[in-house]
Amino acid sequence: MEWEVVIGLEIHVQLACKSKIFSGASTAFGAEPNTQACAVDLGLPGVLPVFNGEAAKMSIKFGLACGCEIAQRSIFARKNYFYPDLPKGYQTSQYEIPIVGKGQIEIQVDENTTKVVGITRAHMEEDAGKSLHEDFAGMTGIDLNRAGTPLLEIVSEPDMRSAKEAVAYMRKIHSLVRYLGISDGNMQEGSFRCDANVSVRPMGQKEFGTRAEIKNLNSFKFIEKAINVEVERQIDLIEAGGEVVQETRLYDSDKDETRSMRTKEEANDYRYFPCPDLLPVVISDEVVTEIQGSMPELPDEKKARFMEQFDLGSYDASLLSSSVESAGYFEKAVDASGGEGKLCANWIMGELQASLNREDMELEQSPVTPDLLGGLVKKIKDKSVTSKIAKKVFEAMWNDEGTADEIVEKYGWKPADASEIEPIIDEIIANNQAQVEQYRSGKEKVFGFFVGQVMKATKGQADPAQVNQLLKSKLAP
Amino acid sequence: MSLQADDVKNIAHLARIAIDENDIPEYAKNLSKILDFVDQLNQADTDGVEPMAHPLDMAQRLRVDEVTEVDQREKFQSISPKVEAGLFLVPKVIE
């Protein structure tokens, strides 16, 4: 039987606020345990939350970027459960009326496919602390520095049909929050993590199958793997006559499997109710307009501009605009090259990307800065280096040998000009009469032989286009 | 609406309250009374009435995003039963 996969994602984004959502304690990462947990974060008796308005503004920014409805009046609710890293016994979240409502986002699935994914809602909430289970005989250590950190939970519609689409969606949201400057998106530090709701159904069936929720996926690689193994598990189970049960599962990356964490019967009964300590958050039209006016150029707008301004293809433009870093790198390189968008794009996605992949490096770590690359592209454009030399110059720049000008100067890599090439060609023609005869009698393949000889004689420094042209005229009968 | 013994046990468990088995019928009776009262409220016609999230008809004040708290870990941990390496220690929990 053919199966259809149905995936919905809940992404938790840590908002880039300096202080916590309900207290003035710092949100900086990596501090000594519990040095950034104040009386409010600890849930001491008698404390009251004081709401951080920046969290609302950042959430609205996200909502506007996805064309979502913005709630003029949203409310906080208490989600009740007991766990030691949640000292109050409830998490302050939003339930009935979240600040951000329905919207949608377009994702690039592969080179030729885009897809629109619906956003159900996005709500503000506080993060919990951290539990450390090792190192303390029979005890658990609790660090509450993270407790109260502002989060935006973005809930998608069950619109994705493969792990690949889920990853593309997650990447798009990741790129968007970084563009908007509302989160650093640091996945190692937990600023961006995701729960995936996964189910399968026979192709063509309308009703959804029973879903399992995979918790706490914090890398693009793991989410793809986790969804794929979960889909496989569910299909195997059903085909063997079993039934999928609604449950929460954890992905174990070492064993590459998901395993049950708790079933529906054991599922938490959160007993949500409006938080009596917090008044409704009311957002005026003026504030929304003001935020709208402060929005930066977003990935989709950048992509459209790159296509228009530099005549790039949709996929190239999409890749270059996919992150703040790559878009910034590209734009700087274009500036330094004197506006050569297309050539810069080719070099970034060709030579530069290949070198980064080879060294397993990120763009930000590239020894070839956008200024250096732009300088090289400029020389390619004005033909002061050939493409072959350009590759050697790039390699030298990668090894920190300086700018394109310095490197060309240092190695004396100047393209031979016509007056130098002509005598070389004449000599080669004189020494290879047999091949000349072959060529003139119609065996055009021999042309390649002459090009090779010239390039060899000039140590690859001749401009191939110029060599072709000179050879053609001299070999003509 | 009438709560059963199992409902009472579940509610007690969710609230992490230890209750005496003998008291369950009494709790069931009293809690059911509360639900009956809510049922009575439910009979009021509230069509067209905006649900109230808070008794005060005011909006939440928005705080400026600034760090105003200083580290008081020592003070807070002086009233904690057990601490180690800056962490609060609690009975082992693993989900």
Boltz contact constraints between the chains, C-beta under 6 A:
constraints:
  - contact:
      token1: [A, 17]
      token2: [B, 65]
      max_distance: 6.0
  - contact:
      token1: [A, 18]
      token2: [B, 65]
      max_distance: 6.0
  - contact:
      token1: [A, 18]
      token2: [B, 67]
      max_distance: 6.0
  - contact:
      token1: [A, 19]
      token2: [B, 65]
      max_distance: 6.0
  - contact:
      token1: [A, 19]
      token2: [B, 66]
      max_distance: 6.0
  - contact:
      token1: [A, 19]
      token2: [B, 67]
      max_distance: 6.0
  - contact:
      token1: [A, 24]
      token2: [B, 67]
      max_distance: 6.0
  - contact:
      token1: [A, 24]
      token2: [B, 68]
      max_distance: 6.0
  - contact:
      token1: [A, 24]
      token2: [B, 69]
      max_distance: 6.0
  - contact:
      token1: [A, 25]
      token2: [B, 69]
      max_distance: 6.0
  - contact:
      token1: [A, 26]
      token2: [B, 67]
      max_distance: 6.0
  - contact:
      token1: [A, 32]
      token2: [B, 86]
      max_distance: 6.0
  - contact:
      token1: [A, 33]
      token2: [B, 86]
      max_distance: 6.0
  - contact:
      token1: [A, 33]
      token2: [B, 87]
      max_distance: 6.0
  - contact:
      token1: [A, 34]
      token2: [B, 73]
      max_distance: 6.0
  - contact:
      token1: [A, 34]
      token2: [B, 86]
      max_distance: 6.0
  - contact:
      token1: [A, 35]
      token2: [B, 71]
      max_distance: 6.0
  - contact:
      token1: [A, 35]
      token2: [B, 73]
      max_distance: 6.0
  - contact:
      token1: [A, 38]
      token2: [B, 69]
      max_distance: 6.0
  - contact:
      token1: [A, 50]
      token2: [B, 63]
      max_distance: 6.0
  - contact:
      token1: [A, 51]
      token2: [B, 60]
      max_distance: 6.0
  - contact:
      token1: [A, 51]
      token2: [B, 63]
      max_distance: 6.0
  - contact:
      token1: [A, 52]
      token2: [B, 63]
      max_distance: 6.0
  - contact:
      token1: [A, 52]
      token2: [B, 65]
      max_distance: 6.0
  - contact:
      token1: [A, 53]
      token2: [B, 62]
      max_distance: 6.0
  - contact:
      token1: [A, 53]
      token2: [B, 63]
      max_distance: 6.0
  - contact:
      token1: [A, 54]
      token2: [B, 65]
      max_distance: 6.0
  - contact:
      token1: [A, 75]
      token2: [B, 53]
      max_distance: 6.0
  - contact:
      token1: [A, 82]
      token2: [B, 16]
      max_distance: 6.0
  - contact:
      token1: [A, 84]
      token2: [B, 90]
      max_distance: 6.0
  - contact:
      token1: [A, 84]
      token2: [B, 93]
      max_distance: 6.0
  - contact:
      token1: [A, 133]
      token2: [B, 94]
      max_distance: 6.0
  - contact:
      token1: [A, 136]
      token2: [B, 89]
      max_distance: 6.0
  - contact:
      token1: [A, 138]
      token2: [B, 92]
      max_distance: 6.0
  - contact:
      token1: [A, 139]
      token2: [B, 89]
      max_distance: 6.0
  - contact:
      token1: [A, 139]
      token2: [B, 92]
      max_distance: 6.0
  - contact:
      token1: [A, 140]
      token2: [B, 90]
      max_distance: 6.0
  - contact:
      token1: [A, 140]
      token2: [B, 92]
      max_distance: 6.0
  - contact:
      token1: [A, 140]
      token2: [B, 93]
      max_distance: 6.0
  - contact:
      token1: [A, 141]
      token2: [B, 87]
      max_distance: 6.0
  - contact:
      token1: [A, 141]
      token2: [B, 89]
      max_distance: 6.0
  - contact:
      token1: [A, 142]
      token2: [B, 87]
      max_distance: 6.0
  - contact:
      token1: [A, 142]
      token2: [B, 88]
      max_distance: 6.0
  - contact:
      token1: [A, 142]
      token2: [B, 90]
      max_distance: 6.0
  - contact:
      token1: [A, 143]
      token2: [B, 87]
      max_distance: 6.0
  - contact:
      token1: [A, 269]
      token2: [B, 14]
      max_distance: 6.0
  - contact:
      token1: [A, 274]
      token2: [B, 53]
      max_distance: 6.0
  - contact:
      token1: [A, 278]
      token2: [B, 60]
      max_distance: 6.0
  - contact:
      token1: [A, 279]
      token2: [B, 54]
      max_distance: 6.0
  - contact:
      token1: [A, 279]
      token2: [B, 58]
      max_distance: 6.0
  - contact:
      token1: [A, 279]
      token2: [B, 59]
      max_distance: 6.0
  - contact:
      token1: [A, 279]
      token2: [B, 60]
      max_distance: 6.0
  - contact:
      token1: [A, 280]
      token2: [B, 53]
      max_distance: 6.0
  - contact:
      token1: [A, 281]
      token2: [B, 60]
      max_distance: 6.0
  - contact:
      token1: [A, 282]
      token2: [B, 59]
      max_distance: 6.0
